[in-house]
Amino acid sequence: MASIHLPERCGVMLLPDCTLFPHGGLPLFIFEPRYRKMLEEALEGDCFFAVARLLGEETGDPTKCVAPVGTIGLVRASREQDDGTSQLLIHGVMRVRFTDWHAERDYPFASIEPVISTFTPEEQAAAAVKTLRGSVEDAVRHLPEEVQSGVFSLLDRAEDPALMTDIISQQFIHEADLRQSLLEMDRVGDRIPVICEYLRKASAAATAED
């Protein structure tokens, strides 16, 4: 992903209560004419478009109804149906901030700037990864062994705190507002206690049900 050149402007799909994280996958059903056009132009170009959370009713001014940070993604697979709709999978690449919106397209279209995730101090990265993994292990302890194995295999992909926070957020955080809040945190260290507390509560709730 480090070698991918991101566009300065791209189409944006606005979805209520939907947040895509970097390194996460999102299946989409494209049926609106404007997004069918967006997908067509993306596939003819660099295969990028962004996903942004729609806040309430969509208005003519995206700055008033769209979260300021979303994720630009790469179309990994797309299958057009006979009726012109499409099933696709988009893979999250990087957080982006929407800096300006343009009315030149039939679909939402914005200028973007990358949002870089940082973790400091670097010497504490291994400890942070261990803490995050431990929180997930506690949260899934009540699940069947084969499910736990799949979760741990997923976590094995994460070698640094930034990647692990995004994987956990994509897979395990289910509250829409919290997901968006985590997406907007550029400091990885700020995400870790929030994620751990969410997982602690989830683990406690699961234990109580048992």
C-alpha positions in Angstrom: 0.0 0.0 0.0 2.9 2.3 0.6 3.6 2.5 -3.1 0.0 3.5 -4.1 -0.4 7.0 -5.3 -3.6 8.5 -4.0 -5.6 11.0 -6.1 -6.0 14.6 -5.0 -9.8 14.4 -5.7 -12.2 11.5 -5.8 -15.8 10.4 -5.8 -17.3 9.9 -2.3 -20.0 7.4 -1.4 -22.1 8.8 1.5 -23.5 6.1 3.8 -25.5 6.5 7.0 -23.9 4.9 10.1 -21.1 3.3 8.0 -17.4 3.7 8.7 -14.7 2.0 6.7 -11.3 1.7 8.3 -7.9 1.4 6.5 -7.1 -2.3 5.8 -10.8 -3.2 6.2 -13.1 -4.6 3.5 -16.6 -3.4 2.8 -19.0 -5.1 0.4 -21.3 -2.7 -1.4 -24.4 -2.9 -3.6 -24.3 0.0 -6.1 -27.8 0.8 -7.4 -28.2 4.6 -7.3 -27.6 6.1 -10.8 -25.1 8.7 -9.4 -23.0 6.0 -7.7 -23.3 3.7 -10.7 -21.7 6.6 -12.7 -19.1 7.1 -9.9 -18.1 3.4 -10.1 -18.0 3.4 -13.8 -15.6 6.4 -13.8 -13.5 4.9 -11.0 -13.1 1.6 -12.9 -12.1 3.5 -16.0 -9.5 5.4 -14.0 -7.6 4.5 -10.8 -10.2 2.4 -9.1 -10.4 4.7 -6.1 -13.3 6.3 -4.3 -13.9 7.3 -0.7 -16.5 6.2 1.8 -17.8 8.8 4.2 -20.4 8.7 7.0 -23.6 10.6 6.2 -24.8 12.5 9.3 -28.5 12.8 9.1 -30.4 13.8 6.0 -28.3 14.5 2.9 -28.3 18.2 2.0 -26.9 20.3 -0.9 -24.0 21.2 1.4 -21.8 18.2 2.2 -19.9 20.1 4.9 -23.1 20.2 7.0 -24.1 16.5 6.6 -20.9 14.5 6.0 -18.3 13.6 8.6 -15.0 15.4 7.9 -12.9 12.3 7.8 -13.5 9.2 5.7 -11.5 6.4 4.1 -10.4 6.2 0.5 -10.6 2.7 -0.8 -9.5 0.6 -3.7 -12.1 -1.4 -5.7 -10.8 -5.0 -5.3 -13.7 -6.8 -7.1 -16.7 -5.6 -9.0 -19.5 -7.5 -10.8 -22.1 -5.7 -12.8 -25.5 -7.2 -13.0 -27.8 -7.3 -16.0 -29.9 -4.4 -14.6 -26.8 -2.1 -14.3 -26.4 -2.5 -10.6 -23.1 -3.8 -9.2 -21.8 -5.9 -6.3 -18.4 -4.9 -5.3 -15.8 -5.1 -2.6 -13.8 -2.0 -1.6 -10.6 -2.3 0.4 -9.8 0.6 2.8 -6.4 2.2 2.1 -6.1 5.4 4.1 -7.9 8.0 6.2 -8.6 11.1 4.3 -10.0 14.5 5.2 -12.4 16.2 2.9 -11.0 19.6 2.2 -13.4 20.9 -0.5 -16.5 19.7 -2.3 -17.0 20.1 -6.0 -20.3 20.3 -7.9 -18.9 19.3 -11.3 -20.0 15.7 -11.1 -23.3 14.0 -10.7 -22.1 12.3 -7.6 -20.4 13.6 -4.4 -16.9 14.6 -5.4 -14.2 16.1 -3.1 -10.7 17.2 -2.7 -8.9 15.1 -0.1 -5.8 15.1 2.0 -4.3 12.1 3.7 -4.6 11.8 7.5 -1.4 10.2 8.8 -1.7 7.9 11.9 1.2 8.3 14.4 2.2 6.3 17.4 4.8 7.6 19.9 7.0 6.7 21.5 8.1 4.0 19.1 9.8 1.9 21.8 6.4 1.2 23.3 4.9 -0.1 20.1 5.4 -3.8 21.0 3.8 -3.3 24.4 0.8 -1.5 22.8 0.3 -4.4 20.4 0.4 -6.8 23.3 -2.2 -4.8 25.2 -4.5 -4.6 22.3 -4.2 -8.3 21.5 -4.8 -9.2 25.2 -8.0 -7.1 25.2 -9.3 -9.0 22.1 -8.4 -12.4 23.5 -10.4 -11.6 26.7 -13.4 -10.4 24.6 -13.6 -13.5 22.4 -12.8 -16.1 25.2 -16.4 -17.2 25.3 -16.6 -17.9 21.5 -16.0 -21.3 19.9 -12.4 -22.3 19.5 -12.6 -22.2 15.7 -13.9 -18.6 15.9 -11.1 -17.6 18.2 -8.6 -19.2 15.9 -9.9 -17.1 13.0 -9.7 -13.9 15.1 -6.1 -14.6 16.2 -5.1 -15.3 12.6 -6.5 -11.9 11.7 -4.5 -10.2 14.5 -1.3 -12.0 13.4 -1.4 -9.7 10.4 -0.8 -6.6 12.6 2.8 -5.8 13.4 2.2 -2.2 14.7 -0.3 -0.5 16.9 -1.8 1.6 14.0 -2.7 -1.4 11.9 -4.0 -3.4 14.9 -6.3 -0.6 16.1 -7.8 -0.4 12.6 -8.3 -4.1 12.3 -9.9 -4.3 15.7 -12.1 -1.2 15.0 -13.2 -2.6 11.7 -14.1 -6.1 13.0 -15.1 -5.6 16.7 -16.4 -2.1 17.2 -20.1 -2.0 16.4 -21.3 1.4 17.7 -21.5 3.8 14.8 -20.5 7.0 16.7 -17.6 5.3 18.3 -16.4 3.9 15.0 -16.4 7.4 13.5 -14.7 8.8 16.6 -11.9 6.3 16.3 -11.5 7.0 12.6 -11.0 10.7 13.3 -8.3 10.0 15.9 -4.9 10.5 14.1 -2.9 9.7 17.3 -2.9 5.9 17.7 -2.2 6.2 21.4 -5.6 7.9 21.8 -7.4 5.0 20.2 -6.0 2.3 22.4 -7.7 3.0 25.8 -11.0 3.6 24.0 -10.8 0.3 22.2 -9.7 -1.6 25.3 -12.5 -0.1 27.4 -15.1 -1.1 24.7 -13.8 -4.6 24.5 -13.7 -4.9 28.4 -17.4 -3.9 28.5 -18.2 -6.3 25.7 -16.4 -9.1 27.5 -18.2 -8.3 30.8 -21.5 -8.3 29.0 -20.8 -11.7 27.4 -19.7 -13.2 30.7 -22.9 -11.9 32.4 -25.1 -13.6 29.7 -23.3 -16.9 30.3 
